[in-house]
């Protein structure tokens, strides 16, 4: 059995060199907040929390994978630095540089790492072309943040990008991004606990209700953190689909939201056995994928034990960690 982690983040160290040399091309300054500690400051004025060692240390990551029993990680770049608020041309240059760095890293460790291509979603055409370039360079899918400058993905003009994902056979991993915590989520780790998962929930609701799932029946999405709150609010989604006036809500979905649940894949990062069992009962083990969210604190440091402790059988675990990701990413 090969154990594949589909939700892990990494920033290749040469990204810092790229920002030092070419940051102005992207509209991004590399700011040293203290000796040896750097962060991105975008031309909009937004400053991201600093890069940290375990996000960029290849040897440490390989050691963590060995400790976890993970054979391969499908790496995605840190969504907080996507810069969807940049001018489109600068954003396109930035994502090309990020993808080039991911390609070099994964080519150097091809037996352990695969990667997802990002793109400047503020321009669907540019993002589609970058995805095509990334897939030709070895990416196994796409990574997108769950909003574009505060706007849900289903409400953005992204059909050209979604069409490219289908044509290229690229599964799309949706990851929340809340680099600046909403005021009510600034304390008690509520940004990580609530705001991130709410971000996913809002954008999935928009993808269903705006008709994206109907227009692109071949589009494959992976949802982080067990789908946010979507699986647990699906009754409310269905109720409002029936009860609310579509003219008022803008809902054009052809079916009840619950009918779309098995159109998505869900990672296992829920930290609660009963929640994992509910997700399995709702969507089936064939829609579940192993995730760790390394190296961030809300991640699962021992994901295989999490599944075993939740009562998943050896056959179920093999499907989640091996069969499903191999089929989805066509390894």
C-alpha positions, 0 to 999 in steps of 0.5 A: 500500500502506498500512502499518499497525502493530498493536503500538504503545503510547502514553499521551495526555499528558492522562492525567497531568492526569486522575491529578492531578485524580482519582487518588484516585477510581481508587486511584492516586497520581501520584508525582513521582520527580524534577522533571518525572518521574512514575509511578503508585503503586497503592493495593496499593503497587505502583509502576510505572516512570515515564512517559517522553517518547517514550511521551507525545509525539505529535509525536515519534511521528508523526515516528518513523512517517514515518521507519519508513514506517508510515502508521497505528498501532493504539495500545494503552495501556501494559499495566503501568498497567492496575491489574487489582489495583484494586477493580473499581469503581475499575478501571472508572473508571480504564479509562473515563478511559484510553479517553476519553483515547485516543479524544480523541487518535485523533480528533484524528489520525484519519488516523494513529491508531486505538485499542484499548479497555481494561477492568477485567478483574477484573470481566468484566461491567464490562469488557464494558460498557466495551468496548461503550462504547469500540467505539461511541466508535471503538475498533477492538478490545480490549487486555488484559494476559495475566494478572489479578493473576498468574492466567492469562486462561484460568483467570479467569471472563471468558466474559461479556467474551469473548462481548462481544468476539465480539458486537462484532466486537472483535479482542483484543490480548493483551499481557504485563505484568510491571511488577515483574520476577520475582527471576530476571529482574531482571538482564540485561534478562531481564524484557523478553527472557524474562518478558514472552514467557513471560507470553504463552505461559502465558496462551495455553496456558490459553486453549486448555486451559481450553476458551476457544477451543472455547467462543468459535470466533469470538473473534479474538486477536492475540499480541504478540512473535510469540506468545511461545514458543507457536509454538516449544513447540507440540510440547511442548503437543501431547505433553502434551495426549496424554500427561498425564491431563486429570483431573490437568491440567484440560485440556478442549481438544477438539483438540491445541493445534497445531490452534488455532495459526491461530486466533491472529494474530501480530505480527512482533516477533521480531528474527530472520529465521529465526524469522520464516520459521518463524512464516510456515511454521507459521501462514501469512502470513495470520496475521501482522501488522506490529508495532513495540512503540514506544516500548519498547527491545525494539521493532523500529525498522525493521520493513519492513526486518526483513521484507525482510531475512528474505526476505519477498516484496513480496506477503507484505509487502503482506499482512502490513502492509496486507491482514491488518490491514485485514481484521481491524480492518475499516478 
